[in-house]
Amino acid sequence: MILISFVLVAACAIALIAISRTHRQMNLACIAEALIFLGLAIYLILSNQIPVSTFLIGSQYFFIDHLGIYEVLIATIVFLFAAIYARGYVEGLLDSGELGKNSLRLFYAAWALLLLIIVLAFCSDNLALFWIFAEMTTIISAMLIAILAARENIDAAIKYIFIASISMLFSFVGLIFLFEISRSALGTGTLNWTGLMQHATAFPPGMLIAAFALVFIGFAAKSGIFPFHTWLPEAHAKAPSAVSAILSGVLLNVGIYGIIRVYAIVHQTTAVAAASPLLAIFGLLTVGIAAISMLSQKNLKKLVAFSSIENMGILLVGLAVSTPLALFWVLFHIMAHSFTKASLFFSAGILHRQYRSTLSVDAVDEIRDVFRLQPLAAWGIIIGGLAIVGMPPSPIFFSKLFILLQLGAVSLPALVVLLVLLFIASAALGYYVISTFTQVSSAESPMEMRQYHTPASMKVPIVILLAVIVLLGIVFTSGEISFFNQIVTELRF
């Protein structure tokens, strides 16, 4: 059974971490786990067994369709590159004393467990079970944020847990509403997504929109949607860069995934007329608050974190349009954002090691001579920055373009507002890169900064991800189109 395979692989990885004596052995266990998970996901796709039958899954509460396996693929790829990157990055944290050796085994055990929980979340048919796994990701990822020997990390982790968990209580109440709606309409209550989709047309729209609004609050907090976004900049900026890549490239997808699943149920009824404007309003507000906040940022990781908030808002706007083509590009944007943001945090991590940025997330990064000291990281930020703002031929250019075109067909004023906000965000990121990366040491400088020797394990993921991003922007195969269309069909858009 496929889920048992995932669980056994994760259990073996955690066991190996428990008995490992060196950092490299623990790191290798996490790399192997992600690689095997990726192999299992690819096997499922190539074997044409999706949607996966209940027999193969082994439980009526689990289900794998094209959307689920798509999210699993993204998660395992990002985790794989992040684990490779962590090999050199964590050694730097150990040498500087930012990460204690006694915390190393806990760090990698939480890492391996987090990947398993995320995969199980994406494979959950039962929405209550998905909610449980989503809550577990909050606790485990908070451990990875607080693992560094700094008070600000603990504060950021506590803030993350408080906001996300309190908001998720609203989602819990919303799921209770959804269960009662199904029980009243069908005689037998269920929270299995497949069952809810099958009978969605029988649900009363008024109660359904109330349930959706409550569920949306919790999953919006997980995704950094305004006004529940306040935890994200501190958490992403304070976490180790390998963890930041996971938070932005994978964890945010968990919340968006939950919103897509429940919205697909609403979309089968007349309640969509009320739910769609709700998503659009929160999407525009999220892009707006991110764009304005980016203008004043002087800290690179915090700037990249606000960019994540901006992109979550774009996804909500695309979802609100509710056309098959808009959903198609929302799905594509999820992948493009995950890979691009991972490359940006990897590059930012190298600069953090080079310049030993102060612990405060509000501190100005004293970056200078960057092209002489860390040329790969500099170009990683530049290319990744161009990709994340949607410069052609990056994949985000195409997803943004078609989402904007679809939005314009529905509401021209909303299109104008979104274009202005996207311009502000792009200008803020561009200004930061230009003003920071052009700083050079003066001739009167009393001491020349020593170059940080960047391990190959930190460079390789950046190079590969940048290549993948470029490739995704210029190559679009019939297989990709068919895969995304299958997701749109299964969501019944």
C-alpha positions in Angstrom: 0.0 0.0 0.0 1.4 3.3 -1.1 0.7 5.3 2.1 2.4 2.6 4.2 5.4 2.9 2.0 5.6 6.6 2.7 5.3 6.0 6.5 7.9 3.2 6.5 10.4 5.3 4.6 9.9 8.2 7.0 10.2 5.9 10.0 13.4 4.4 8.7 14.8 8.0 8.1 13.9 9.0 11.7 15.4 5.8 13.1 18.7 6.4 11.1 18.8 10.0 12.4 18.3 8.7 16.0 21.3 6.3 15.7 23.5 8.6 13.5 26.6 10.1 15.1 27.5 12.8 12.6 25.7 15.6 11.0 26.3 14.3 7.5 24.7 10.9 8.3 21.6 12.7 9.6 21.5 14.9 6.5 21.9 11.9 4.2 18.9 10.2 5.8 16.7 13.3 5.0 18.1 13.4 1.5 17.3 9.7 1.0 13.8 10.2 2.4 12.9 13.0 0.0 14.4 11.1 -2.9 12.4 7.9 -2.2 9.3 10.0 -1.7 9.8 11.6 -5.0 10.4 8.2 -6.6 7.1 6.9 -5.1 5.2 9.9 -6.4 6.7 9.5 -9.9 5.8 5.8 -9.9 2.2 6.6 -9.1 2.0 9.1 -12.0 3.7 6.8 -14.5 1.7 3.7 -13.5 -1.5 5.6 -14.5 -3.2 4.6 -11.1 -4.4 8.1 -10.3 -7.0 8.6 -8.9 -5.6 6.0 -6.5 -8.2 3.3 -5.4 -9.1 2.8 -1.8 -7.5 -0.6 -1.8 -4.1 0.8 -2.8 -4.4 3.6 -0.2 -5.6 1.2 2.5 -8.2 3.5 4.1 -11.4 5.2 3.2 -10.1 8.4 4.7 -7.3 8.8 2.2 -7.3 9.5 -1.5 -4.8 10.6 -4.1 -6.0 12.4 -7.2 -4.0 14.6 -9.6 -4.0 17.7 -7.4 -2.8 15.7 -4.4 0.1 14.0 -6.2 1.0 17.3 -7.8 1.4 18.9 -4.4 3.4 15.9 -3.2 5.7 16.3 -6.2 6.3 19.9 -5.4 6.9 19.2 -1.7 9.3 16.4 -2.2 11.4 18.3 -4.8 11.7 21.3 -2.6 12.5 19.2 0.4 15.1 17.3 -1.6 16.9 20.4 -2.7 16.6 22.0 0.8 18.1 18.9 2.4 21.0 19.0 0.0 21.4 22.7 0.7 21.2 22.1 4.5 24.3 19.9 4.3 26.6 22.9 4.0 24.3 25.5 5.5 23.8 23.7 8.8 27.5 23.1 9.2 27.9 26.8 9.0 25.3 27.3 11.8 27.1 24.7 13.9 30.5 26.5 13.4 29.1 29.9 14.3 27.2 28.5 17.4 23.8 29.6 16.1 22.7 25.9 16.2 23.8 23.8 19.1 25.1 20.3 18.5 22.6 18.9 21.0 19.7 20.2 18.9 21.0 18.7 15.6 19.2 15.3 16.0 15.9 17.1 16.9 16.3 19.4 13.9 16.6 16.5 11.4 14.0 14.3 13.1 11.5 17.2 12.8 12.5 17.8 9.2 11.9 14.1 8.3 8.6 14.0 10.2 7.4 17.3 8.6 7.8 15.9 5.1 5.7 12.8 6.0 3.0 14.9 7.6 2.8 17.1 4.6 2.5 14.2 2.2 -0.2 12.6 4.4 -2.1 15.9 4.4 -2.1 16.1 0.6 -3.3 12.5 0.5 -6.2 13.0 2.9 -9.7 12.6 1.5 -11.3 13.4 4.9 -11.2 17.1 5.5 -11.1 16.6 9.3 -8.0 14.4 8.9 -6.5 17.1 6.6 -7.1 19.7 9.3 -5.3 17.5 11.9 -2.3 17.1 9.6 -2.3 20.8 8.8 -2.2 21.6 12.6 0.7 19.2 13.0 2.7 20.9 10.3 2.3 24.2 12.3 3.8 22.6 15.5 6.7 20.8 13.7 7.6 23.8 11.5 7.6 26.0 14.5 10.2 23.7 16.1 12.4 24.2 13.0 12.0 28.0 13.4 12.8 28.0 17.1 15.7 25.6 16.8 18.3 28.3 16.6 19.9 29.7 19.7 18.1 33.1 19.6 15.2 34.6 21.5 13.8 36.2 18.4 13.4 32.8 16.8 11.4 31.5 19.8 9.2 34.7 19.7 8.6 34.2 15.9 7.7 30.5 16.5 5.3 31.3 19.3 3.6 34.0 17.2 3.3 31.6 14.3 1.7 28.9 16.5 -0.7 31.4 18.2 -2.0 33.0 15.0 -2.2 29.8 12.9 -3.7 27.6 15.6 -6.3 30.2 16.8 -7.3 30.8 13.2 -7.5 27.0 12.6 -10.2 26.8 15.3 -12.5 28.7 13.0 -11.8 26.1 10.3 -12.6 23.4 12.8 -16.0 25.0 13.5 -16.5 25.4 9.7 -15.9 21.7 9.2 -18.5 20.9 11.9 -20.9 23.1 9.9 -20.0 21.2 6.7 -20.5 17.9 8.4 -24.0 19.0 9.6 -24.8 20.3 6.1 -24.0 16.9 4.6 -25.9 15.0 7.4 -29.0 17.2 6.9 -28.9 16.8 3.1 -27.9 13.1 2.9 -29.0 11.6 6.1 -25.5 10.5 6.9 -22.8 13.1 7.7 -19.4 12.9 6.0 -16.3 15.1 5.6 -14.8 13.0 2.9 -14.0 15.4 0.0 -15.0 12.9 -2.7 -18.4 12.3 -1.0 -19.0 16.1 -0.5 -18.2 16.8 -4.2 -20.5 14.1 -5.3 -23.5 15.5 -3.4 -22.6 19.2 -3.3 -25.5 20.3 -5.4 -27.9 19.1 -2.7 -26.4 21.4 0.0 -28.1 24.6 1.0 -26.1 27.6 -0.3 -26.6 29.8 2.8 -25.1 27.3 5.2 -22.4 26.3 2.7 -21.1 29.9 2.4 -21.0 30.2 6.2 -19.0 27.0 6.5 -16.7 28.1 3.7 -16.1 31.5 5.4 -15.1 29.8 8.6 -12.9 27.2 6.9 -11.3 30.0 4.9 -10.1 31.9 8.0 -7.9 29.0 9.3 -6.4 28.0 5.9 -5.9 31.7 5.0 -3.7 32.0 8.2 -1.7 29.0 7.1 -1.1 30.7 3.7 -0.2 34.1 5.1 -3.4 35.8 3.7 -4.3 39.3 5.0 -5.1 40.0 7.9 -3.7 36.7 9.2 -0.3 37.3 7.6 1.6 39.0 10.5 3.4 35.8 11.6 4.9 35.1 8.2 7.6 37.8 7.7 9.2 37.2 11.1 9.0 33.4 10.9 10.4 33.1 7.4 13.1 35.7 8.0 14.2 34.2 11.3 14.2 30.5 10.3 17.3 28.9 8.9 17.3 29.6 5.2 16.9 25.8 4.4 13.7 25.9 6.6 12.6 29.2 5.0 12.6 27.6 1.6 10.3 24.9 3.0 8.0 27.3 4.7 7.6 29.4 1.6 7.8 26.7 -1.1 5.7 24.0 0.7 4.0 25.0 3.9 2.1 27.9 2.3 0.8 25.5 -0.3 -1.0 23.5 2.5 -3.3 26.4 3.3 -4.0 27.2 -0.4 -4.6 23.5 -1.0 -7.2 23.4 1.7 -8.9 26.5 0.3 -9.0 25.0 -3.2 -10.6 21.8 -1.9 -13.4 23.5 0.0 -13.9 26.1 -2.7 -14.3 23.3 -5.3 -17.3 22.1 -3.2 -18.8 25.6 -3.0 -18.2 26.0 -6.8 -20.8 23.3 -7.4 -23.5 25.4 -5.9 -25.0 28.9 -6.2 -23.0 29.8 -3.1 -20.0 30.5 -5.4 -21.6 33.9 -6.2 -20.8 35.0 -2.6 -17.6 33.0 -2.1 -15.9 34.4 -5.2 -16.0 38.1 -4.3 -14.7 37.1 -0.8 -11.6 35.5 -2.3 -11.1 38.4 -4.6 -11.3 41.0 -1.9 -8.9 39.2 0.4 -6.6 38.4 -2.5 -6.3 42.1 -3.5 -5.9 43.2 0.2 -3.1 40.6 0.6 -1.3 41.8 -2.5 -1.7 45.4 -1.4 -0.4 45.0 2.1 2.6 43.0 0.8 3.4 45.5 -1.9 3.3 48.5 0.6 5.3 46.6 3.2 8.0 45.7 0.7 8.7 49.4 0.0 10.3 50.0 3.4 12.2 46.7 3.8 15.9 46.7 4.3 16.3 43.1 5.3 16.6 40.6 2.3 14.9 37.6 3.9 12.0 39.7 5.2 11.6 41.2 1.7 11.4 37.8 0.1 8.9 36.7 2.8 6.6 39.6 1.9 6.9 38.6 -1.7 5.5 35.2 -0.6 2.5 37.0 0.9 2.0 38.9 -2.4 2.0 35.6 -4.4 -0.6 34.0 -2.1 -2.8 37.0 -2.8 -2.4 36.4 -6.6 -3.4 32.8 -6.2 -6.6 33.9 -4.3 -7.5 36.4 -7.1 -7.0 33.7 -9.8 -9.1 31.3 -7.8 -11.8 33.9 -7.4 -12.1 34.3 -11.2 -13.4 30.7 -11.1 -12.9 29.9 -14.8 -11.1 26.6 -15.9 -8.4 28.6 -17.5 -7.8 30.8 -14.4 -7.6 27.6 -12.2 -5.2 26.1 -14.8 -2.7 29.0 -14.3 -3.3 29.1 -10.5 -2.0 25.6 -10.4 0.9 26.4 -12.6 1.7 29.5 -10.4 1.8 27.3 -7.3 4.7 25.3 -8.8 6.5 28.3 -10.3 6.3 30.2 -7.0 7.5 27.2 -4.9 10.7 26.6 -7.0 11.5 30.3 -7.4 11.0 31.2 -3.8 13.2 28.2 -2.7 16.0 29.5 -5.0 15.7 33.0 -3.5 15.9 31.8 0.1 18.9 29.5 -0.8 20.7 32.5 -2.3 19.7 34.7 0.7 21.2 32.0 3.0 24.6 32.3 1.4 24.5 36.1 1.8 23.5 35.6 5.5 26.6 33.4 6.0 28.8 35.9 4.2 27.7 39.0 6.0 26.7 37.4 9.3 23.5 39.5 9.3 22.4 40.6 12.7 19.7 38.5 14.4 17.0 41.2 14.2 14.7 40.8 11.2 14.3 44.6 11.1 18.1 45.2 10.8 19.5 46.6 7.6 21.6 44.1 5.7 25.1 45.5 5.4 25.8 43.9 2.0 28.7 45.2 -0.1 31.1 43.9 -2.7 28.6 41.1 -3.3 29.7 40.3 -6.9 33.2 39.9 -5.7 32.5 37.9 -2.6 29.4 35.8 -3.6 28.7 36.1 -7.3 26.4 33.0 -7.5 24.2 34.2 -4.6 24.0 37.7 -6.2 22.9 36.3 -9.5 20.6 33.9 -7.8 18.8 36.9 -6.2 18.8 38.8 -9.4 17.5 36.0 -11.6 15.1 34.7 -8.9 13.9 38.3 -8.4 13.2 38.8 -12.0 11.4 35.5 -12.1 9.3 36.2 -9.0 8.1 39.6 -10.3 7.1 37.9 -13.6 9.7 39.0 -16.2 9.5 36.9 -19.4 10.3 34.1 -20.0 10.0 33.1 -16.4 7.1 30.7 -15.7 5.5 33.3 -13.3 5.2 35.7 -16.3 2.8 33.3 -18.0 0.8 32.5 -14.9 0.4 36.2 -13.9 -0.4 37.2 -17.5 -3.2 34.7 -17.9 -4.6 35.3 -14.4 -4.7 39.0 -15.2 -6.3 38.5 -18.5 -9.0 36.3 -16.9 -9.5 38.9 -14.2 -9.8 41.7 -16.7 -12.6 39.8 -18.4 -14.5 39.7 -15.1 -13.7 43.1 -13.6 -11.6 45.8 -15.3 -11.3 48.0 -12.1 -10.0 45.0 -10.1 -7.4 44.4 -12.9 -6.2 48.0 -12.8 -5.8 47.9 -9.0 -3.9 44.6 -9.1 -1.6 45.9 -11.9 -0.7 48.9 -9.8 0.0 46.8 -6.7 2.1 44.4 -8.7 4.1 47.3 -10.1 4.7 48.6 -6.6 5.9 45.2 -5.4 8.2 44.8 -8.4 9.6 48.3 -8.0 10.3 47.7 -4.3 12.2 44.5 -5.0 14.1 46.0 -7.9 15.1 49.1 -5.8 16.4 46.9 -3.0 18.5 44.8 -5.3 20.0 47.7 -7.2 20.7 49.9 -4.1 22.2 47.0 -2.1 24.1 45.1 -4.7 25.9 48.2 -6.0 27.4 48.9 -2.6 31.2 48.6 -2.7 33.9 49.1 -0.1 35.6 52.5 -0.2 39.4 52.8 -0.7 39.7 54.1 2.9 38.1 50.9 4.3 40.4 49.7 7.1 39.7 46.0 6.6 38.8 43.9 3.6 35.9 41.5 4.3 36.9 37.8 4.2 35.1 35.7 1.6 32.8 33.0 3.0 33.7 29.7 1.4 30.4 28.4 0.1 30.1 24.6 0.1 29.2 23.0 -3.2 26.1 21.5 -1.5 24.8 25.1 -1.1 25.5 26.1 -4.7 24.2 23.1 -6.6 20.5 23.5 -5.5 20.5 27.1 -6.6 22.0 26.3 -10.0 19.6 23.5 -10.7 16.5 25.4 -9.5 17.4 28.4 -11.6 17.8 26.1 -14.6 14.4 24.5 -13.8 12.8 27.9 -13.6 14.1 28.9 -17.0 13.1 25.6 -18.5 9.6 25.9 -17.1 9.3 29.3 -18.7 10.3 28.2 -22.2 9.1 24.6 -22.4 5.5 23.7 -22.0 4.8 20.1 -23.0 1.5 18.4 -23.9 2.0 16.2 -20.9 2.0 19.2 -18.6 -1.1 20.6 -20.2 -2.9 17.3 -20.0 -2.0 16.9 -16.3 -3.2 20.4 -15.3 -6.4 19.9 -17.3 -7.0 16.6 -15.4 -6.8 18.5 -12.1 -9.2 21.1 -13.4 -11.6 18.4 -14.5 -11.4 16.5 -11.1 -12.2 19.8 -9.3 -15.2 20.2 -11.7 -14.4 23.8 -12.7 
